[in-house]
Amino acid sequence: MPNPEQVAQFIDQWSKVTASERSTAQSFLNELCDLIGAPRPTATADYQFELPVPYTPPAGKKTTKYIDLYKRGCFVLEAKKYTDRPAEPTELALALDDGPARRTGVTRGTGQWDAAMQKAFEQAEWYAHHLPGDEPSPPFLLVVDVGHVIELYADFSGRSRNYTAYPDPTSHRIPLAALAKSEERERLRILFTDPAQLDPSQHAAAVTREIAGHLATLAKSLEKAGHPPKLVAEFLCRCLFCMFAEDVGLLPSKSFRNFLESFRQNTGSFVPLMEALFREMDKGASVSTMLRQKLLRFNGGLFREQTVLPVNDTQLGLLIAAAKCDWHLVEPAIFGTLLERALSDTERGKLGAHFTPRAYVERLVLPTVIDPLREDWRAARDEAVTLANRDDLAAARKVVRAFHDKLCAVRVLDPACGSGNFLYVTLDHLKRLEGEVLELLRRFGGTKDPDPTVDPHQLLGLELNERAVPIAELVLWIGYLQWHFRVHGKVLPAEPVLKEFKNIQHADAVLAYDGHPKGITGKMAEANPKLPGLPDNWRQKVAAHTGAIFVWDRKSMKDDPATGRKVPDETRSIQLFAYQNPRPAGWPKADFIVGNPPFLGKGKLREDLGDGYAETLRSVYPDVPESADFVMYWWHKAAELVAAGKVRRFGFITTNSLTQTFARRVVQRALDRDVGLVFAVPDHPWVDTADGAAVRIAMTTAEKGAQSGQLLHVTDEKTSADGSAEIILSSEFGRINADISIGTNLSAAITLKANEGITSMGVMLAGSGFILSPEEAENLSKLESNAIGVVVHRYRNGKDLTDQPRRAFVIDFCGLTADEARRKYPKTFEIVASRVKPERDGNRDSQFREKWWLFGRVRPEFRALTKGLKRYAVTVETSKHRHFQFLETGILPDHRLIAFGTDDAFHLGVLSSRIHVGFALSAGGTLEDRPVYNKSRCFDPFPFPDCTEKQKAKIRKLAEELDAHRKRAQQKHGLGLTDIYNVLEKMRGGETLSAKDKAVHDAALVATLKQLHNDLDLAVAEAYGWPWPMSDTEILKRVVELNAARAAEEKSGSIRWLRPDYQAKGELMLEGGTAPQKSGPKAPPTKKAGKLAWPAKPADRTVAVEAALAQAEEPQTAAGLTRQFSRAKTADMQEILDTLCALGRVRPGDKAGTYVR
């Protein structure tokens, strides 16, 4: 570390340097690294001066720009060198002509310098946006005026899209002289070496968890003493706000802590004196009798009720321990979640579980709410800068104030707000944006901050959990007050400190109804037997003493006394409810909608909310598929509002099953109504709010009319200490399809008749009692040998195929009545009667109850398509690796297997090829992190190659070898296909194999397996007549194009059946070659594009000019752009281009007088 003399020498030397930027910047930065104790830049690409960034603008030739200093995963640094000379009298308040000839002439301390530093920031931001796709998003941007100041900007979300002044707009500049302070040097050292340490949410998280731990112990103790949980929660919320208030200055320092300390050994007076303090905080006091100092009026509803719970010495100690924590560091983004767990007796045990990191929340909030507002701000700022350049500062201030008024009128709704973390993060970023607006206003001569200001009334919430509502309100106020003191120092806020906005409502966000749910009785069922959720055997469920109808709670099980197996416990039941006048719930008016609605699948929805609620919900939302997850009702409602123009954007967290069929239909319906996706992440780690469990989710943001968006992919992730995943994201831009992809629209591929009728899901047992172990089957064969092979069959599920088979058997009475089954196979029937019937008796589906001896789904289509075959192809519906294999026809597949009614190895080979697997992986969606093979999306539209018999024979031979090779490895070495393909994927990726991997590699001959796949891929590509290898993008493009061609053939009656003997019913078949294609209708002549309207507002003009440049195919002049707009003037156009060029938003073209975006 440098000594004080060395530090002073560095500051003195560099404050006097007058040489140009290029000749001084690198020397300055090298010596700065020495000063702060960070390594100097090297010649490697991860930390170097002048990192090249290739760029090809939409109009213009490829160019290369250079980052002054770049360090991977840390920062982009843009260096400048300006002067201290006095400003000339003729200098404008905000001159922005900062071309190369005047770079060193910009004078510090002027509007010109502010603008030049802003331009340098935007240049650094541009570099961050245009780094190669495999480069992680840098968390920091640094703008350096050599020898004068270092400006810090940060974005910890991993998007490189929302860099804001760090830590805030009033303290993001580090003057050169400030480097004399060791803490400033240390901050820069950390930034250069481990910038994640500077993420304020990381420090706040530890403090917040400590506080929540004290509160949880206290809440448990108070509830154990007999106090109702609601009163405990309200009392503790008041106490913790007092703790926060004294640490930020709303109460005198340590006054509340000392007040608590005064009750040691004297807890008897705690209740009346604490109640008196709460009354004073509600009304305010010139002199508090409790604290003996002036008290602000807090009000706001929090202190309207002053109920105080008595405490013993231990409980008082816990309150004091919580009060001693550093409350000004509390992170509201996670505080609400932890507080909600602390105050819930059912969730308290999960307090130590992981919480959703702030960065995850920001990843959705920023594109949904903040990005569009920043676009608006850039347009307003450009207009204000243009006016300032004309020396019209009064008009410039008016523009900035108008935007501030607009910002203060924005409303953001979270219709499932929980404890308010999404709303708080939104508020925090709104305040950051407001800080930038007010800073520019001051630069333009504004003398005071305008009123009103961004505050919690703009953040609206709906929440079904009544306990969470006051917590969400508290979280917002704590966050708001933190911002107040961060910006205004020790200036106290206006009274009342807490305003009662009632912006968080206790309500059901998707289902509205009159009054309260009404318990269904037998009389009600008689009058209306079609009540939603009413089982057809409801008469058996009527309680004798009340007439109410109760059904099994879907959770409780008991041991069957005869078999010892778990069966439903019918005594554990819940009442059915009816909902009067059900209808979709209304939402408060808002400009933006963002949030994390509950994760409930179809089955969990019934389990958690009841049959009556689930059926009623389905009935009022006919456009949402019945099998869609609960969250898609929120998605559908928000999309409808956006389509109607009532909401600007919405963004939701959903399960990553969003790409699967039923959820995708909801998304496609929105896209068909001109609602486009502007941002999406199809598969992202998440931490469940309720229990801290790690789950996989998708993020989507939508806007009306959007034609393109940003699609992020998680390329790498590792678990951090707090349980969250540190992830690296890659980014691409383009039109985002309903399957959350960019590029070929797989949804355009339609079902081909050629593929119809030869796929089926396996049988669904709806009762594990049908399954026999190998030992049970062996024993049964001795008692009832005629059953084996007739009603007792071998059975395989997904795990049997991916790992080692269990050699299980299953009892299948398909085609038999109960009497026939009992008479022919009494021993076998007894097994089903004792194991399956008790469980089926409680099933709400009458078919399951009445035909209890049969599978839930016997799959007659599977039996038909495999009849006469000795084998059939099969794949696991949800699996880490996509592989296909043959099973003998005597084996029954589980419903999580997809069966293909073909014994032709040619079909198996095509299915196993990279062409089909690549298409299936993209078309099928995922469940958690595992690909799903949806036969309607992966198989039905897939066109098989039309090839010669010689080509078919080659594919058959390779497919037979592939199938036999894998089965030998499984049988001989006890390996599962997952183990084998894990090693194969590592080999394909060039990874180093572990000792365990090498053992699998040698036993399964994985190198041979790899070669078989390579040979098969080439043979199938040749059968299509396509080149090989191909990229995944090219595969998808060709498959979809061939699908369209085959669909056109089929429309004319020509069908290329896969199994003509089984499928064809008289339609025209093509045995080889391609059917003549009918000419489609001619495209209408292209209309000459008319001129664009010239917007009336200057801010809108700037946006329109940028858009026109972005779409231009060649560099544009001011005159040329003027001709694209009606009533535009060249002088106005040139002024806009000059402003945009000065701000770094457009660039000069190769030819003088031209511009490119």
N, C-alpha and C positions, 0 to 999 in steps of 0.2 A: 504493500500500500504506500502511496506517496506521502511524504511529510508535508507540513503546512507550507514550507518554503517552495517546494516543487509545485504545489497547487497554485500558489500565488503567482509563481513565474509563468505557469501555463496560461492563467487568466490574463496576466499583463501582456504577455507576448502576443496572444491571439486577438486581444481587443484592439491592437494597434496595426494589425495586418491590413494592407490596402490592395494587395494583388488580386487578380481575377479569380473567379470561382474555380475554373478548371485547374489552375496552377496551385491552388491552396487547399481544396476540399479534401483530397486524399491524405495530404500531410496532416491536416487538422484531425481527421477521423482516426488515423493511426495513432496519433498522440493522445487523442481522447480515450481510445481503448487502453493505452498504457495507464492513463490517469485513473480510470475507473476499475482497472484490474480485469479487463476482458481480453481475450485473444485478439490479435490483429487479423484482418481479413487475409485470406489465402488465395491461391490461384484456382481452387476448386469451385465447382458450380454452386455448391451449397453455401458458400460464404465468400463473396468476391466483389471487387469493384467492377463497374461497367458490365453487368450481366446483360447479354443480348436478349431481347424480346422480339422475335419475328412477328410481324403483323401485316395482314393484307386487308386493307379497308374495302368496303363494298364497292367503292369507286376508286380505282387507282391500282398501282402495282405494289407488289410486296416490298415492304420496307423493314428495317431493323432498328429498334430503339434500344437504349441502354439505360439500365437502372444504375444510379450513382453508386449505391451499395446495397447488397441484398444478402440476407442470411435466412436460409430455409427454416420455416417454422417459427421465425422470430419477427422479421421486419423487412419492409421496403423503405429505403432512405433516399430522399431527394435533397440535394445540396444546392444552395444558392450563396451568393456573396453580394451584399448591398452596401451602401455607404452611409456615413453619418453627416454628409454635407447638408446645410440648411436648405429647406425647400425654396424654390424660386417663387417670387410673388405671383407669377402667372400659372403656377401649378394648380391643376384642378383638385377639388376635394377628394376625388377618387379617380385619378388618371389610371387607365388600364392598358395603355399602349406599352407593353413590356416586351417588345421584340428584341431580337438578338443585339441590335445596335445599341440599345439602351439598358441592357441587363445590369451593368454595374452602376448605372446612373440612378436607380431607384433609391429614394431616400428613406431611411428608417424613421419611424415615428410619424409617418404620414399615411393618408388614405391610400396613396399609391403603393406604399410598402405593404399595408394590410392586404390589398388586392393581389399584389405579387405573391405574397405568402399563401393566399387562398388558391391562386393558380398553381403554385408548386404542390400544394396538398392534392389538388385534383389530378395533377400529373402523376403523383405517387399512387393515388387511388386507381388511376387508369392502368398503371403497371400491375397493381394487385389483381385487377380484373382480368388482365390478359397474360398472366403467367401460364406456362404450359399446364395442361389438364392434370398431369401427375404431380404437380407441385402443391403442397398443402397451403391452405389459406394463411397468410401471415397475420398474426394477431395485432401487430402494430404497424403504423406508418409514422415515419419521422420526417419532419421538414426542418432542415438546418440552414440558418443564415450564419455562415461561417464567421466565427469570432463575435457573435452577437446573441443568438438565441437558438434553442432546440424546441420544436413544437411536437407534442405527442398526440397521436390519435389511435384509438383501439377499437377492435371488433372481435370479441371472443366467441362469436356465434359460429365461426367456421365458414362464412359465406362470402367474405370480402365485399360486402355490399352496403355496409352501414357503419363506416368508421366515424366515430364521434370524438370530440375533444376529450382527452384523458388527463386527469380523472373527471374534469368538468370544464366548461367553457371559460371559467374565471381563473383557472390555475393550470392550464395545459402547457403554458410556455415556461421553459426553464432558461432564464437569462444566463449568460456566460458567468456572471459574478456569483450566481447561486451555486455553481460547482464547488465553491469553497466549503459548502456544507457537506459533511460526510454522508448524510441521509440521501441527498440528491445524487451523489456519485454512486451510492449503493443501489438506488432505484435504477439507474442506467445500467449498472453492471448486471442486475437481474434481467433487465429487458434484453440485454445482449446475449445472455446465457440460458435463462430459464423463464421466459416471459409469462408462462402460465401462473407463476407465483404472484403476478401483479393483478390477476383477475380478482377484483374485490369480492366477488361472490364466494370465492374459495375461503377467504378469511372469515367472512361473515357466517358461513355455514357452520364452522366449528363453534362459534359463540352461540349461535341460534340453537344448535343441538344441545349444548350444555344447559341453556335456559329451559328448554322444553323438558329435559330430564328432571330438573327440580320440580317443574309444574306437574309432571306426570305422577311423581311420588306424592306430592301434596294432594292432587286430585283424588288419587286412590285412597289416601288416608281420610279425607273429608267424606268421601262416599261411604267408606267403611263405618264412619261415625253415624250414618243414617241420613245424610243430607241428599236431597234429590240432585241428580246429575245436572239438570238445567240450572239450578241455583248455584251449584259449584262452578259451572262454566262462567256464568255471569259475574260472580264475585271475583274469580281469578282474572277475568278480562279487565275488570276495573283496576285491580291491583297491578297487573303488569303494565297497563298504560301509565299508571303513576310512576312505575320504575323507569319506563322509557322517558316520561316527561321530565323527571329530575336530571337524567343524564344528558338531555339535549337543551335544557335551560327553560323549559316551560314551567317547571317548579324549581324553587331554589335548590342549589346543588346539595345532594345528600339529605335533603329535608325529609323525604319519604322514608329513606333507609333509617335515619335517626328516629323518625316517628315510630317505626317498627321496633327498633332497638329499645325504645322506652317501655315497651310492654314486657320485656324479659322479667321473669319472676312476678309478673302482674298482669296475666292474660285476662283476668276478670273484667277489666274495663275496655278490652279490645273492641267489642261490638259497638257500644254506644259512641266511643270516640272516633272509630273508623267511619261509622255512619255519619257523624257530624262533619268529618273531612269530605266525604263524598258529597254531602249537601252543599258545602261551601264550593266545591269544584263545579257543581252544577250551576250555581247562581253567580259565582265569583265573590270575592271579598276584598275590601280595601285593606283589612288586616285579618288574617286567618287566626281564629282562636286556637286552632290545632297546631299550625306551623309557625304562628307568630310573624308572618310576613304577608305581603300582598299576594292574592291569588287571582289569576286570570279566570274569566268565565269560560268554562269548557263546554257545558251543555251537550248538544248533539245526540241525546238519547242514551249515551253510555252511562251517565251518572243520574239520569232521571229516577231510576230505581236504585235505592241505596242499601239494599239488603246485604248484611255482613254476616258471615258465618263465624261462630265461635271457634277459637283455635287453642290447642294445648301448646306446651313448650316446644315439642318436636315440630309441630306444624308451623309455629311461628319461626323456628329456626330455618325451615325450608323457604319460607317467604323471604327471610333476610338473606339467605344464600342466593336466591334468585335476584334480589335487589342489588347485590354486590357485583353482578355480571355487568359487562360493558354494553349497555343497551343501545348506545348510539351506533354500534356496529351490527345490530340485528339485520339479517337479510329477509325482508318481507316476502320475497319470492318463495322461500321454503318455510318461513316461520308459520304461516297459516296451516300448512300441511302437518307440521310437527305439533302445533297447538291443538289441532283437531284430533290427532291421535292421542295426545296427552289427556284430553278431556273426555275421551270415549273409553268406557270400560271394556268394550270389545276390541278396540284397536290399540289400547295402551301397550300391550305386549309387543306391538310392532314398532314402537318408538325408535328402537335402535336400527330398524330396517332402513334401507336406502330410500332416498327421496329423489324426485325429479330435478335434475340439475337446471339451474337458470339458463344455461346455454341452450339446452334442448327447447325450452319454452321460447327463447328469443328466436330460435331457428324458424318458428312459425309466425310469431308476432311481427317480426320485421317485414317479411314480404307481404303479409296480409294487411297490416295497418300503416307501418312507418314508411315503407318504400313509396307508396303512392303519395303520401303527404310530403315526402321529401322531393318528389317530382314536382309537386305543386310549389314547394318552397323554392326550388331552383328556378322555376319560371318567374315567380314573383321577384326573386333576388336579381335575376337578369334584367327585369324591367326596371327595378330600383337602381341598379348600377348604371343602366343606360341614362336614366334621368340625372343621376349624380354626375355623370360625365358631361351633361349639358349644364352643370352647375345649378341644377334645380333640386336642391336638397330637401326643400319643403315637400315637393311632389314625391321624392324618393321615400321620405318618412311616411307619407300617406299610404304608399303602396305596402310598405312593411307593416304598418299598423293594420291595414286591411287584412293582410294575411294572418296576423296575430289574432284578430277578431274571428277569422274563419277557424283557426286552430282551436280557439277556446269554445267554439260551437260544435266541434266534432263529437259524435257520440259513438262509443264502442260497446258492443254487447257480447257478453259471454253467457250463452243460454244454458250452461251447466257449470257454473263458476266455482263450485266447491268452496274452498277457503280463499279464493281470490288470487292465486298466483299468476294466472294469465293477465288478469286485469291490472295487477300491480306492475308487472313487467311492461305492459302497454303504457301505463301512466308514467313510469320512469323514462321511457323513450320519448313520450310526448313532452315531458319536462326538458329533456336534453335538447330536443328540437326547438322548444320555446327559448331556451338559453341562447341558441345561435341567432334566433330572430331578434331577441332583445339586444344582443351584442352588436348586430349590424345596425339596429336602430340607434344605439349610442354612438356608433361610428359616424352616422349621418347627422349627429347633433341632437338626438333625442335626449331630453333632460331628465325624464323620469319614466319608470316602467308603467305601461298602460294597465288599466284595470277594466275588466276582470283578468284573471290568470287561469292557466290550465289547472284544474282541481278535480277531486274525486267525483263530483256530480256528473262528469262526462263518462264515467265508467259504469255501465249498467250490467246487472247480473240477475240470473234466474237460478234458483237452487232448491232442490226438493228436500234436502237435509236441513231441517230448521236450525240445528245447532251450528251449522256452518255459516249461516247468514251473518250474525254479528261478528264472527271471526273475519269474514271477508271485508266487512266494513272497517274493522279495526286495522286490518292489514293495509288497506288503502290509505287510511289516515296516517298510520305510522310512516308509510312510504312518502306521502305528500309532505309531512312535517320534516322528514329527513332532508328532502330537497329544499324546503324553505330555509333551513339553517345552513345548508351547504352553499346556497346562493347568497343569502342575506346576512350571513354571520350571526351575530347575537341579537339582531332585530326581531322582536316578538311578532307573531302573526296577529291579524285582526281578530277581535272577539265577535262571536263565540269561536273558540279555537276549533271545536268540532261542530260542524253544521249537520243538521239532520236532513240529508238529501233523500233518504229512502230509495236510493238507487239500486240496492240489492233486495230483490223480492223473493219471498218464500213461495215457490210455485212449481208445478209440473210443467216442463218446457215443451212437451209434445202432445199431451192429452188434456183437454179441458172438459169439464162436465159440471152439471148443476149439483149444488149441495155437496154432501159427502157420499162416498161409496156405500151402497146399501147391501147388507147381507142378504143373499138369496135364500128364500124359503121354498118349501114344497108348493105352497099356494102360488107363489110367483112363477115357479117352473110350470105348473099346470096351466096358468094363464098364458105363458109365453115360453114354450119349450125350445125356442131358438135363441134364448139368451146367450150372449157370447161367453164361451168357456164352460157351458153347462154340458156335462157328460151325458151320453144317452142312457146310462144306467143310474141316473140321478136319484130315482126312487129308493135305491139301496143305500143312498148316502144321507137320507133325511134323519136328523136327530129326533128321537122320540119326544123329548121333553120340550124342545123349542121349535121344532119344525124347520130349523136351519139346515142347509146342505153343506156338509164337510167332505173334503177330499184329502187324500194322502198328501203330505207336505213335500213329496218328491226327494226327500233327503234321508229320513230316518229308516234304519234297517234293523232287523232282529234275526236271531238264529232260528232257523226252522227246527223244531224239536225232533222231527223224523230224520232229516238229512244232515242237519248241522250247517246247512248253507245259509247265506244271507238272503233274506226275503224282505219285501216292504213291510214296515210296521204300520198297519192301518190305524192303530190307535193314536198315532202322531199325525194329526190332521189339521188342516186350516180351512176356514170358512170361505166359500165362494162369494164374490161381490159383484154387484151390477152397478153400472155407471149411467146415470140419468143424462139424457141429451148429450151423448159424447160427440166431440168435435176436435179438430186440430187446435192446439193452443195458440193464442196470439202472442206475439213478441213485441216488446217496446220498439219504437222507431229508433233506428240506428244507422250510422253511415258504414260501419264495419262490424262484422261478426267474427269472433275468434274464440276457440276453446278446445276442450278435451272432453267430449261427451262420454258417458259410461260405456265400458267394453262389456257387452253382453251378447252372446250368440243366441240363436233361436231357442235352444234348450234352456240356457241359463236365464233367459228372459222370463220364461214360464216359472222356473224354479224360484227366482227372486221376487217377482212381481205378481205371480198368480195367473191362473188360466183366464180368469175373467178380464184382467187388465190386458193380457197379451192378445186375446181374441178381439177385445174392443178396439185396441190400438190398430190391429190389422184392418178392422172394418172401416176406420175413418181415414186410412191412408191406402186406398186401392192401388195407387201408382208405385208403392214400394213393394218389391217382391216379398212374399211371405217368409222366405228363408234368409232374408237379408239381416245383418246384425243390427242391434238396437241403435247404434250410432248413425246408421244410414237414414233414420227418420230426421235427425238434426241436419244431416247433409242435404237431404231432399228439401226440407223447409227453407234452408238458407239459399239453396240454388233457385228455388221458386222466387224468392224475394229479389235475388240478383237479376234473374231473367225479367222480372217485372220492373226493373229500374228503381226499386225501393232501397236497395243496399248496394254500395259500391263494390265491395269485395267481402268474401268470407274465407276463412281458413279453419280447418279442423284436423285434429288428431283422430285417426281411425285405426282399427286393427289393419295389419298389412294384407288381410284377406280382401281389401278393397279391389284388388286386381282380379278377384275370382268372379264367377258368372253373375251371381245375384247382386252383389254390390256394384259390379261394373255396369249393370243395366241402369242403376240409378244415375251413375256418372254419365253414361251415354245419353240418357234422356235429357240431362242438362246441356250436354254438348250440342244436341240436336236443337236446343232452344237458344243457340248463340251464346251460351255461357262457356267461356274457355278457361283452361287451367293456365295460370301464370307462374305457378311454382308447385313443385311436387318432389317428394322423396318416397319412393315406393317401399323401401324396407329400411327401418331405422331402429336402433335400440331405444328402449324407453324404460322408465321405472314407474310401476303402477302406484298411483297416489295412495290407495287404501292400504296395501300390505307391503309395499316396497319390492314386489316381485319384478324380476327382469322380464320384459315382454318385447315383442317386435311390433312396430306400428308403421303406419304410412302418414305422411303429411301432404295435404293438398290445399291450394289457395286458388280461388276462382273469381273471375270478373267477367262481366257482360262484354261480348264482342272481342275478347282477347284472341289473337291469332297465334301467339307464340308465348313460350314461357321458359323458365329455368328448371331443369331436371337435375337433381343431385343424386349421386350414388355413393353409398358407403364403400370405400375401397379397402379400408383397414380399420380395425378397432381392437382396443385392449382395455381390460377392466382396470379402473383406477381404484384408489383406496376407498372412495365413498360409494363404490358399487356402480357408478355410472361408467359409460364406455368413452374412452378418449378415441375419437374417430377422425379419420381423414376422408374428405369428400372430394369426388370429382364432379365436374359440372359440364352440362351441355345445354344448348339453347335450340329451340325449335317448337313446332306445334306438338303439344302433349296430347296423346291419344287417351281414350277411355281406359285402356289397360296400363296407364301410367308409363308410357314409352314415347320416345321420339323417333321419327323415321317412318318406316312402313306401318300403315295403319292396319294392324292385324284384325281389327274388328270388321274390316271390309271383306275379309275372307268368309265366304258363305258355305253352308253345308252342301256337300256334293252327294247326289243320289247314288253315285258309284260306291260310296262308303256306307250307305245306310243299311241297317239291319244286321250287321255282323259284329257289333260290340255290345257288351252288357256289363253292368256291375255284377259282382258276385252276390251270393245269397246274404240276406241280413237276418241273423238268428233272432234278435230281440229276446235273448235269454241265454245265458252261458250254460244253463242246465242241459242243453243239447250236446255239449262237447264231452267227449270221452278221452281219457288218457290212454296211451297204448296198453297199459295194464288192464284198464277197465274193458277195453275192446277185446283183449285177449280172453278175459274171464267171460264176457258175454258170448263170445264165439263158442265156448264150451257149453253154455246154458241154452243158447238159441242160435245155432249155427246158420239157420236159414235167413237170419237178418243181415249177416255180413255180406257186403257187396250189393245188397238190395235196398235196405233202409239204413244201413250203417256204412258210411263212406269215409275215405281219407279226406282230410280238411286242411287247408292252408290259408293263413292270413298274411298280412304284409311283413310281419317280423319273421315268419317262416321263410319268406323269400329273401329278405335282406340279410338275415343271420342264419343260424342253423335251424332246420325244421324241427318242430316239437314232435312230429309223427302223431299228431292228434287225429281223432276220428270224430264224426258228427252223426247224430241220428236225424234222418230226413224222411218224414212221413208224407212227402209231397204226393198228391193224387189219391190219398186214402182218407176216408172219414175216420172219426175217432173210434167208432165201433169196429171198422175193418182193421184198424191198426191194433186195437186191443185184442181182437180175436186171432189175428195172424201172428202177432209178435208180442205176447203178453209181458214177457220179461223186459223187453225194450220199452214197451209202452209205460210200464210202471216207473221206469227211470224218469221219463219225461213228465209223467203225472206228479211225481213227488218233487221234482226239481224245478220245473218250469211253471206249472199251473199256479202255485201260490204267488209267484211274482206277477204273472199275467192277470190274475184276478183283480189287481188294483190298477190296471192300465185303463186310461180314459178312452183309448181307441177300441171300439166295439169289436172290430175284426181281430185284434190281438187277444181280447178276452174270450170271445166265443170260439175262436179257432186256435186255442192255446197250444195244441199238439203240433201245429205247423210253424215253420219259420215265419218271422214277421214279413219278409219278402222272399217268396220262393223262387222268383225270377224265371218264369216260364220261357222268356225270350232267350235266356242263357241255355236252357235245356234244349231249345229248338235249334239254336245256331251251332251247338256242339254235337248234335245227334248225327251219328254215322262217322264221326271223326275219332281217330285214335289219340289225338292230342290237340291242344289249342294254345294260342299265345296269350301271355298275361303280363301285366306290369302293375306295380304298386301305385295306388292313386297318389299318395303323398310320401315322397322319399327324397333323401339327400341327393342320390344319384338316379338318373333315369336309365333303367335297363329293362330289357324284354327277354322272356324265356318261354320255353314250352313246358306245359304240364300235361300229364296223362288225363284223358277224359274222365277216368274214374275218380279224380280228385275234385272236390267241391271248393270253389274259391269264396273267400270272405267278401263282404260288401265293400271293403276298402281295396279290393283288387279290381282291375279292369280286364275283362276277358275279351279276346278277339277270336271270332269263330273261323279260324283258318288253321290248317296244318301245313301250309305251304311255307317252306323256309325262305322263299323269295320275299314274302310279306314280312317275315321276322327280320330279315336282313335290312329291308328298307326302314322298318320301324327303328332298328338299332343304329342306323346311320346318323352321322352328325347333321345331315340335312333335316331329318325328321326330329331328332332330339333337340336341335337348336330351335326349330320352329315351336316345338312343344314347350320348351322352357320359357319362351317369350310369350306364348299365347295362353299358358295355363294358369298363371298366377302363383302365389305362394301361400303357405300356412306357416306362420312364424317365419323360420328361415329355410323351410323346405319347399321345393317346387311341387306343385300339384298338377297331376295329369287329368284335366277335365276333358272327357271324351268328345263333348260337343264343340269344344274349341280347339283341341289338339289333334283329334283324329278325323272327325266328320268333314272338316274343310280341306284336309291335306290331300293333295293330288299325288297319286303314285306314278312312277315313271312308265311311259309307254315305250317298251324296249324290245329288243330281239330275244329269241329263245336262248341264244348263246349268252347274252348278257344276264338273263334270268338265271341260267344254270350256274354262272360264276358267282352270283350273289347267293344262290341257294347253298353252294358248297361252302362259302365263307361263313354263312350264318349257322350252318350245321356244326362247323368246326368251333365257332365261337360258343355256341350253346353247350357243346360237349366239353370244351376246355374248362369252362367255369364250373360245370357240375362235377367234373373230376376233382377239381381243387377243393370244392365244398365237401365231397364225400370222403376223399382221401385224407385231408388235413383238418377237417372240422372248421373251415373258415367260412365267414359270412361274406356275401357280396359287398356289403358296406366296407368291410375291412379291405377287401381286394381293390375296390374302386377308390378308396381313400389313397392307397398307394399309387394307383394308376394316375390319379389327378396330380399328386405331388410330382410324379415323373414328368407329366406333361407340362407342369409349371416350372420345372427345373429346380425343385427344392431338394435339399439334402435329406436323405432318408435316415431315420433313426434306426437303432438296432432292431426294434420291434418291426419297423417297416421293412427292413431288409429281410427279416425272417419270413414275413408274408410274401414279399417279392420273390424269394427263392422257392417257397413252397408252392405258390400259385402260378409260378412262371409268368409273372406280370409283364415282363418284356415281350413274351410271345402274345399275351393278351393285347398289348398295345399295338403290336404289328398287325394282328387280326383286325382290330378296329380300323387301323390306317388303311389296310387293303380293302376293307368293306366300304369305308367312306369313299375311296377312289372309285370302286366298282359302281356304287350307286350314283355318284356324280356322272360317270360315263354313261350310265343308263338314261339319265336325264338329258345327256348331251351338253352338260355344263362343265366349265373349267374347274379344276381343283388344284390347290385349296381355295376356299372363298372365305371372306369375312362373314361374321354373323349377320351384319347388315345386308350384305349382298344375298345371303341365303334367304332371309326373310323377304326381300324384294322379289326374288325370282319365284318363291313359293306362292306369294300372293298374286303375282302376275299370272302364273300358271293356273291357280285356282279360278281366276276370272275367265281365262280362256276355256277351261273345262266347264264352268258354269254356263258359258255361252253355248258350248256344244250341247249340253244337257237340255238347254232351253229349246233347242231345235230337235230334241228327241234322241240324240246320240249319247249313250251312256257307256262308260268303260267299267263295267262291273268288276269287282275284285273276286267275287265267287259267283259267276253267272249261273251255275246250276242251282244255287240256293236263292239268289237275289232276283234274277230276271223274271219278269212276269209279262213278256210279250213286247217289251220296249226294244227299240233298235240298239244293237250292241256294236261297238267298234272293237274288232279283234286286233287290229294293228293299224298304224298310220294315224293321221289326223284328219278328222272330218272337215269338209269344206266350211269355211267360216262365212256366215252371212254378213254382208256389209251393214254396218250400223248407220244411223242417221248422220248426215253431214253436220259438222259443227257450223253454227251460224257465223257469219262474218264478224270479225272483231270490230267493235265500235271504237271510234276515235275517242280517247279520253278527253273529257271536258276539263276546264280550269277549276282549280280548287278555290273554295271561298277564302277570302282574306279576313281572318278574325278581327273583331272590333277591338278586343282588349290586347294591349301590348304583350302581356304575359302569354296569352294564347298564341300570338304571332310567333314568339320565340319557339314554342313547342312545335308549331306547324312547320317552321323552317328546319328545325332539327329532324323532324320526321321525313321531310322531303329529301334532305341530304342523305338520310339513312337508306332510303329506297332508291336513290340515284345509282345508275350503272356506270357513271363516269363523273369526274370532277365537275363542279358547277360554278358558274360565275354569278355575281349578284344579279346581273341582267337576266341571265338564263333562269334563275330561280324566280325572279319577278314575273316572268312570262307564264309561270305555272299557276299563278294566283290571279284571280280577278280583282282589279282595283288596287293591286299592290303597287308601291312606288319603289324605284331602284334605290333612292337615297335611304329610305327606311330599311330596305333589305340590307344594304351595305352596313348600316349602323348596327343591325342585329348580328350580322356576320362578324363585324369587328368585335362586338362584345363577347360573342360565343368563342371566337378565336382567342381573345385575351384571357378568357376563363379556362381555356384548354379543352373546351367541349367540341370544337371543330378544329381542323388543321388546314393549313395552306396545301393546295395540290401541287403536283409537279410543275405545272405551268403557272406563271405569275397571274394573279387575279382569280384563281380558282380555289375551291374549298372542297374538303371531304369530311365526312362524319367519322 
